[in-house]
Amino acid sequence: MTRKTHVSQIQALDRTQPGLPLKPGRCATMTHDYKRNGTTTLFAALNVLDGTVIGRCMQRHRHEEFIRFLNDVERAVPPGKLIEAVVDNYATHKHPKVRQWLARHPRWTFHFTPTSGSWLNAVETFFSALTRKRIPRGTFLSIVDLQAAIQRYLEEHNAEPKPFVWTASVASILAKLDKLPAPSQ
């Protein structure tokens, strides 16, 4: 079982003025300026075999929160299944306490994407869809509103998940990889 994990920080934004009403021949409008109402960090793991996503919003992006998320995934994946986790080179993923956690959970293996290679992580497609379908024109008066919208999207996505399928050819992916700097350890 392969789990692609990733973290995304998402802002709860509210427009300073409401958009103008729709009229025949006129598109919807919205102001370019906004008010920030805080951020949430979404930790997500994509099962590439069936398309389901385990996601959890947290206030911060430290090793403590990452370990809590790893525990969520550990509980959700049936015992005996190996977990191949694709993660970026963010320091949180390499923290000594995360390494200790991995040592206590031998069914887990981390694979680090190279710097500037986050596109290699299939969970990025989930974040892209979340951004396009749920967040773009959203108005969030609080972090709680934003987190509720994300949770609804996770539930809707998991109601009809689709397995991840690469559309790029192996040759094109390898060509891009050859251009990336060597990963740091």
N, C-alpha and C positions, 0 to 999 in steps of 0.2 A: 504494500500500500504506500503510495507516495503522497505526502502532504506537502504542499507548497505553502510556506508561511510568509507573511509579510505584515508590516505595520504601516499604517497611514495616519497622519495627523490631519484632522478635518475641522474647519472653523464653523462655528454657528454664527451665520451672518444674517442681519436684518437690514433691509433697505431703509434709507432715511425718509423716503416718501413712497407712497403707493404708486404703482404703475397706472397709466391712463387706461380708461376702459376701452375694450375692443369696439371697433366700429367697422362697417363694411369698407374694405379697401385699406385699412390701417392695421399694421401688426401690433402685437402687444409691446408695451414699453416698460422699461424699468430704469431707475436712476443708476448712474455709474458709481455713486458713493454709497457706503454702507456703514453700519455700526457692528463692531465685533462684540459678540456675547460669549466669548471663550472658545476653547477648543476641546476636542475629545480625541483620543488615540484609539484607532480600531486595529486590533490584532486579528488576523484572519488566517485560516488554514483551509486550503482547497484540496479535496480528494480528487485527483485527476482521473481516477477510474470511474467515478459516478457523478462528479460535478457538485457534490454537496460542499457546503462551506460551514466551518465552525468559526464564529466571530464573537469577539467580546470587546466592548468599549471600556476604556479606562481613562482616568484623568491624566496619567503620566506615562512616559515611555522609558522606564528604567528596568534594570534587571529583575527587580522584585515583581513588577507587573508582568514581565515576560515569562517568568517562572510560573506565576499563577495561570497564565494562558496555556503554557505547556502542560500544566496539570489538568486543565480542562480538556485538552486534546487527548492526553493520556487516558483519561476516564472515558472519553467518547469512542475511542478506537478499541475494538474487541481485543481481549488478551491473545497473545500469540502472533499477532500481526506485526510485521516490521514496519517502522515508520521512517521514511526517507524524507527529511525536511530540507527544503531549499530556502535558504535565508541570505540576506545581504550581509555586507561586511560591517554593519553598524556595531559599535563597541558593546552595546547591550547584549548582543548575541554571543559575544566572546568573553563576557565577564567571568571571573573565576567561579562565582557561585552558579552560573549557568553551566560551566564546564563540570562542576561537581554534580549538578543535577543530572547531566548527561551520563556521567560515570555510574550513577545509581539507576539509570534507565537504559540498559544495554540494547533494547530493541530500537532505539533512536540513533539515527545518523544524520548529522548536519552536512549539507553541501552548500558552500558559500559561493554566491555569484560574484563574478569579477566586478571591480569598480566600474561604474557606468554601465553595468550589464543587468540592471533590474528587469529589463524587458524579457530576460530569460526565465523569469519566475512566472509561471502560468497564473498565479493568483492575481497578477497585475490586470488580467482581463476582467476579473471580478470587480476590482477597484474602478476600472474604467467604466464598466456598466453601472455601478453604483453612482458614480459621479455624473454620468449622462442621464440616467433614468430617475434618480431620486433627489439629488442634491442641486442640480444646476440653477433652477429658478426658485428653489426653496427659500422660505423665510423662516428663520429659526430664532425665536425670542429668547431661547436659553439652550444650554448644553443638553438639558433633559429632552427638549423637543427634538434636537438633532439626533440624539441617541435613540429615541423612540422611532424616528424615521428610518434610521439604519437598521434597527432591530426588525421593523416591519419588512424592509427590503430583504433581509436575511431569511425571514420566514417565507416570504413569497418565492424567493430564489430556490430554497430547499424543498418547496412543495412540488416543483417540477424541475429538478436539476438535470443538467446535460453533461455527459463526460467531456473532458477537455480534449480537443483534437488540434494538433499543430497544423496550420495551413501553409507555413513556410517550408520550403524544401530543406533537406539536411545540408545540401551544399551551400545554400544561402546563409543558413545559421552558422555553419562552420566558418564561412568567409567573414562574417561579422565578428565571430569569436577571435579569429586571428588578428584582428585590428585592436582588440582590447588589451590594456596593460595586464601584466601577471597579477593574480590575486595575492593579497597580503594574508599572512597566516597569523 
